[in-house]
Amino acid sequence: MYVEKEKPLPLVYDEVKLECGYRIDLLVEREIVLKIKSVEALAEIHLAQVLTYLKLSQNCFGLLMNFNVLKLKDGIKRVVNGY
């Protein structure tokens, strides 16, 4: 399994290009974006972050994972871009 951590994500706006506009927490098999959190509750801004990473990296699937829960399955949210 191929995993990249803190993967830089370039950002282009008008004619300005930033080599590292964002950083993906984990990118699994160059297809699945993982956003790792440890917060009381997931908010809409966390979902927006994952969707932004998916759009910029041109990937379709992501997982938003919150480790501050009693059961890990309660802290996982699947995110699909474009559907």
C-alpha positions in Angstrom: 0.0 0.0 0.0 1.4 3.4 -1.0 0.7 6.2 1.5 1.9 9.8 1.3 1.7 12.0 4.4 1.6 15.8 4.4 1.3 15.8 0.6 1.7 19.3 -0.8 -1.1 20.4 -3.0 -0.4 23.3 -5.4 -2.9 26.1 -5.7 -3.3 28.3 -8.8 -5.4 31.5 -8.7 -5.4 33.8 -11.7 -1.7 33.9 -12.7 -0.4 33.2 -9.2 0.8 29.7 -8.5 1.6 28.5 -5.0 3.6 25.2 -4.9 2.1 24.3 -1.5 -1.2 26.0 -1.1 -2.6 23.2 1.0 -1.3 19.9 2.6 -3.3 16.7 2.4 -2.9 14.8 5.7 -2.7 11.4 4.1 -3.1 10.3 0.4 -3.6 6.5 0.1 -2.8 4.8 -3.2 -2.9 8.3 -4.9 -6.7 8.1 -4.8 -8.1 8.4 -1.3 -7.8 11.6 0.7 -7.8 11.3 4.4 -8.3 14.3 6.7 -7.4 13.5 10.3 -9.1 15.5 13.1 -9.4 15.2 16.9 -12.2 17.6 17.8 -15.4 17.5 19.9 -17.6 17.3 16.8 -17.0 17.5 13.1 -18.2 20.8 11.6 -19.1 21.9 8.0 -15.7 23.6 7.7 -14.0 20.2 8.0 -16.2 18.8 5.2 -15.4 21.8 3.1 -11.7 21.2 3.6 -12.0 17.6 2.4 -14.0 18.7 -0.6 -11.4 21.4 -1.5 -8.6 18.8 -1.3 -10.6 16.4 -3.5 -11.3 19.1 -6.1 -7.7 20.4 -6.3 -6.2 16.9 -6.3 -8.8 15.7 -8.9 -9.7 12.7 -6.7 -13.2 11.4 -6.1 -13.1 9.8 -2.6 -12.1 11.0 0.8 -12.5 10.1 4.5 -12.9 12.7 7.3 -11.8 10.9 10.5 -12.3 12.3 14.0 -10.4 10.4 16.7 -12.0 12.2 19.6 -14.9 9.7 19.8 -15.7 6.6 21.9 -16.2 4.3 18.9 -14.0 5.0 15.8 -16.8 4.1 13.4 -18.8 7.0 14.8 -15.9 9.4 13.8 -15.6 8.4 10.2 -17.4 10.3 7.4 -17.1 9.3 3.8 -16.9 12.1 1.3 -17.5 11.8 -2.5 -16.7 14.6 -4.9 -19.0 15.2 -7.8 -22.0 13.1 -6.8 
